[in-house]
């Protein structure tokens, strides 16, 4: 039996559910959403199920990695192909946090833009110049493609994703200090906050990096074990709340930044071992731009990673995480700020319409 298009009392909105890196998000064309931001957010929260932690009455997955959305529109500034506005739906609180961007979901922006016809798709590789509206940073995505759109099949593996897919290279520019105004927003590469040494950094994502041992943690505990350690999490949150204003982020109690990353000596041949909180639950992996910020600290003399990290001579920094590793390539920038490049994969999961009351 063929299902009806939609019930008469439901509103249908075009939507593409996409995996980008190790996250998933609902992708929307800005033209399909209300122009008024408040009305737009009301519609998106109805679609995702923002009132309920389980998101049982929406398409959100009930975890931070699957409660994401992306709003895509044609580039609004010269030299940019598409604008990408990222939203982190805070499940159970019925709100969307637009403060950070997301590098994993960014990996799916170029394929979405090609499939949606926002720019011509070329045989081989199509460069897609993306502006991250949340932070103002720029990224050029080298998207495997054909005349018909993005190509998803390939042999590239990334940690945290089963199987293989087409390799998608991301080259970032102008991301240092994109949220905080400076690469090291406190003015120092090492600070003491709440009695603990930290390095506060923003190379695309505001992150507080701190040694696991300084909080009485080995650093290789499972995410579930760390999430169950209430005393530890309370102390970590106290540091985060104190770091926010010092990083120029203001009161961060209701924000998902800064992220908190515990570092320890590498276990599997990488440069550093990590556990990242986003910000209240331990990530099964690590975010793209979070990894870029952590890698930057690893390469910085005098940081909390000094003497702990083992970066490669060619600027490649393998950041170990609970489900594998993430290699960040750092190269010297003209302004002394490391430029960031990396490989991700992405895939369209379904295309259709999301129905809301």
C-alpha positions in Angstrom: 0.0 0.0 0.0 1.3 3.5 -0.9 1.3 5.8 2.1 -0.5 9.1 1.8 1.7 12.2 1.2 0.8 13.7 4.6 -2.1 14.1 6.9 -4.2 17.3 6.4 -3.3 18.6 9.8 0.5 18.1 9.5 3.0 20.4 7.7 5.6 18.8 5.5 9.1 20.4 5.2 11.8 19.0 2.9 14.7 17.4 4.9 17.8 15.3 4.3 19.2 13.3 7.1 23.0 13.1 6.7 26.0 11.6 8.4 28.9 13.9 8.6 32.0 12.3 10.1 30.9 10.6 13.3 27.7 12.7 13.8 24.3 12.9 12.1 22.1 15.9 11.4 18.9 17.0 9.8 19.7 19.2 6.8 17.4 21.9 5.7 17.5 24.4 2.8 17.0 27.9 4.4 14.4 28.7 1.7 12.2 25.9 3.1 12.1 27.4 6.6 10.4 30.5 8.0 12.5 33.6 7.6 11.8 34.8 11.1 14.4 33.2 13.4 12.0 32.6 16.3 9.4 31.0 14.0 12.2 29.0 12.3 13.4 27.6 15.6 9.8 26.8 16.7 9.4 24.7 13.5 12.8 23.0 13.9 12.2 22.1 17.6 8.9 20.5 16.6 10.6 18.5 13.9 13.4 17.3 16.2 11.3 16.8 19.4 13.2 19.3 21.5 11.0 19.1 24.6 11.7 15.5 25.4 15.1 14.0 26.4 14.3 10.9 24.3 12.9 13.1 21.4 10.2 10.4 21.0 7.9 12.8 19.1 10.6 14.0 16.7 13.4 12.8 14.5 16.2 13.6 16.9 18.1 10.7 18.3 18.2 11.7 22.0 22.0 12.0 22.2 24.1 15.1 21.5 25.6 13.5 18.4 22.2 12.9 16.8 20.3 16.1 17.9 22.1 18.3 15.4 20.8 20.3 12.4 22.2 22.3 9.5 20.6 25.1 7.6 22.2 25.6 4.2 21.8 28.6 1.9 23.6 30.1 -1.1 26.8 32.0 -0.1 26.1 35.5 1.0 29.6 37.0 0.7 32.0 37.1 -2.2 34.1 34.0 -2.7 31.8 31.7 -0.8 29.6 29.0 -2.4 27.3 28.2 0.5 26.5 29.4 4.0 26.3 26.8 6.8 24.4 27.5 10.0 24.8 24.8 12.6 22.3 24.2 15.4 22.8 22.0 18.5 19.4 21.0 19.7 19.5 20.8 23.5 17.1 17.8 24.1 14.8 18.2 27.0 15.3 22.0 27.2 13.4 22.9 24.0 16.1 25.2 22.6 18.8 25.4 20.0 22.3 26.5 20.7 23.9 28.4 17.8 27.1 29.4 19.6 29.4 26.7 18.2 29.8 25.2 14.8 30.4 21.5 14.1 33.2 20.2 12.0 31.8 16.7 11.6 28.5 18.0 10.2 30.5 20.4 8.1 31.8 17.4 6.2 28.3 16.8 4.8 27.6 20.4 3.8 29.5 20.1 0.4 27.7 16.9 -0.6 24.3 18.3 0.4 25.0 21.5 -1.6 25.9 19.5 -4.8 23.0 17.2 -4.5 20.7 20.2 -3.9 22.0 22.0 -7.0 23.3 25.0 -5.1 26.4 24.9 -7.4 27.5 22.9 -10.4 28.9 19.4 -9.7 32.1 18.5 -11.6 33.4 15.1 -12.5 36.2 14.0 -10.1 36.4 16.6 -7.4 34.3 19.7 -6.8 35.7 22.3 -4.4 33.0 23.8 -2.2 33.8 27.0 -0.4 31.8 27.1 2.9 31.2 29.9 5.3 30.5 28.7 8.9 27.9 31.3 9.8 28.1 30.6 13.6 31.8 31.6 13.8 32.7 33.3 10.5 35.3 30.7 9.7 35.9 29.4 6.2 36.5 25.9 4.8 37.1 24.6 1.4 35.7 21.0 1.1 37.1 18.9 -1.8 34.0 16.8 -2.5 34.2 13.6 -4.6 31.6 14.1 -7.3 30.2 13.4 -10.8 28.1 15.5 -13.1 25.1 14.2 -11.2 26.2 15.2 -7.7 28.2 14.0 -4.8 29.9 10.6 -4.9 29.7 8.7 -1.6 31.3 5.3 -2.3 35.0 4.9 -1.6 37.7 3.3 0.4 38.4 5.8 3.1 37.9 4.6 6.7 37.5 6.9 9.7 37.4 5.8 13.3 33.9 5.6 14.7 32.2 4.8 11.4 31.8 1.3 10.1 32.8 0.5 6.5 34.4 2.8 4.0 33.3 5.9 2.0 34.7 8.5 -0.4 37.4 10.6 1.2 36.5 14.3 1.7 39.3 16.7 2.5 38.6 19.8 4.6 40.9 22.8 4.5 40.2 25.5 7.1 41.1 29.2 7.1 40.3 32.0 9.5 39.1 29.7 12.3 41.6 30.7 15.0 39.8 32.6 17.7 36.5 32.3 15.7 34.4 32.1 18.9 36.7 33.7 21.5 38.6 36.3 19.5 42.0 34.8 20.0 43.8 31.5 19.6 44.6 31.5 23.3 41.8 33.6 24.6 43.1 34.1 28.2 46.3 35.5 26.8 48.4 32.6 28.1 49.0 29.1 26.9 48.7 27.7 30.4 46.5 28.9 33.2 45.4 27.7 36.6 41.6 27.5 37.0 39.9 26.2 40.1 43.3 24.9 41.2 44.0 22.9 38.0 46.4 23.7 35.2 44.6 24.1 31.9 45.2 25.4 28.4 42.3 27.3 26.9 42.4 27.3 23.1 40.1 28.2 20.2 41.3 27.0 16.8 37.8 26.5 15.4 36.3 25.3 18.7 36.7 26.6 22.2 38.3 23.9 24.3 39.7 23.7 27.8 42.5 21.1 27.7 43.6 19.6 31.1 45.6 16.6 32.2 43.5 13.7 33.3 45.9 12.9 36.1 45.4 16.4 37.7 41.7 15.4 38.3 42.6 11.9 39.6 41.7 10.2 36.4 43.8 7.8 34.3 42.5 9.2 31.1 41.6 5.9 29.4 38.4 5.2 31.3 35.3 4.4 29.2 32.9 7.2 28.5 30.2 5.3 30.5 32.6 5.1 33.5 33.4 8.8 33.4 29.7 9.7 33.0 28.9 7.7 36.1 31.6 9.5 38.2 29.4 12.3 39.6 32.1 13.9 41.8 34.5 14.1 38.9 31.9 15.6 36.6 30.9 18.2 39.1 34.5 19.3 39.4 35.0 19.3 35.7 31.8 21.5 35.3 33.1 23.9 37.9 36.3 24.4 35.9 34.2 24.9 32.7 32.0 27.5 34.3 35.0 29.4 35.6 36.8 29.1 32.2 33.9 30.5 30.1 34.2 34.2 31.2 38.0 34.1 31.0 37.7 32.8 27.4 35.4 35.7 26.5 32.3 33.4 26.3 30.5 34.9 29.2 28.2 32.8 31.3 28.4 29.3 29.7 26.0 27.5 32.0 23.4 27.1 29.2 26.0 26.9 26.4 27.6 23.8 24.9 31.0 25.5 24.8 33.7 25.4 25.9 34.3 21.6 25.4 36.4 19.9 28.0 39.2 17.6 27.0 41.2 15.4 29.3 44.7 14.5 27.9 47.1 11.7 28.9 50.1 9.9 27.3 49.3 8.1 24.0 48.4 4.4 24.2 48.3 3.4 20.6 51.1 5.1 18.8 49.4 8.5 18.5 50.4 11.9 19.7 48.0 12.2 22.7 45.2 10.3 24.3 41.9 12.1 25.0 38.5 12.0 26.6 36.2 14.9 25.6 33.0 16.2 27.2 30.5 17.9 24.9 30.2 19.4 27.5 28.4 17.2 30.1 28.6 13.8 28.5 31.8 12.0 27.5 32.1 11.8 23.7 32.6 8.4 22.1 35.1 10.0 19.8 36.1 13.7 19.4 34.7 16.5 17.3 36.6 17.7 14.2 37.3 21.2 15.4 37.7 20.1 18.9 40.5 17.8 17.7 42.0 20.7 15.8 42.1 22.8 19.0 43.6 19.9 21.0 46.2 19.2 18.3 47.1 22.9 18.4 47.8 22.7 22.1 49.9 19.5 21.6 52.2 21.4 19.2 52.4 24.4 21.6 55.5 24.6 23.8 54.6 25.5 27.4 51.0 24.1 27.2 49.6 21.4 29.5 50.5 18.9 26.7 54.2 19.9 26.8 56.2 16.7 27.8 53.0 14.6 27.4 52.3 14.7 23.7 54.4 13.1 20.9 53.6 15.0 17.7 55.0 13.8 14.4 57.8 15.8 12.8 55.6 16.5 9.7 52.9 18.3 11.6 50.6 15.4 11.6 49.0 14.9 15.1 47.1 11.7 15.8 44.6 12.4 18.5 43.5 9.1 20.2 40.0 8.9 21.5 37.7 6.1 22.8 36.9 4.6 19.4 40.1 5.2 17.5 42.1 8.2 16.4 41.8 11.4 14.4 44.7 12.8 12.5 45.0 16.6 12.2 47.5 18.1 9.8 48.9 21.4 11.1 51.0 23.6 8.9 52.5 27.0 9.7 50.3 29.9 8.8 51.4 33.3 7.6 50.2 34.9 10.8 51.9 32.3 13.0 48.6 30.5 13.7 48.6 26.8 12.6 46.5 26.0 9.5 44.3 22.9 9.8 43.5 20.2 7.3 41.9 16.8 7.7 40.0 14.0 6.0 36.4 13.0 6.8 33.6 11.0 5.1 29.9 11.7 4.7 26.8 10.1 3.4 23.2 11.0 2.7 20.9 8.7 4.8 17.5 9.7 3.6 15.7 12.4 1.7 12.1 13.3 2.2 9.8 15.4 4.3 9.7 15.8 8.1 6.1 16.3 9.3 5.2 18.7 12.1 1.9 19.7 13.7 
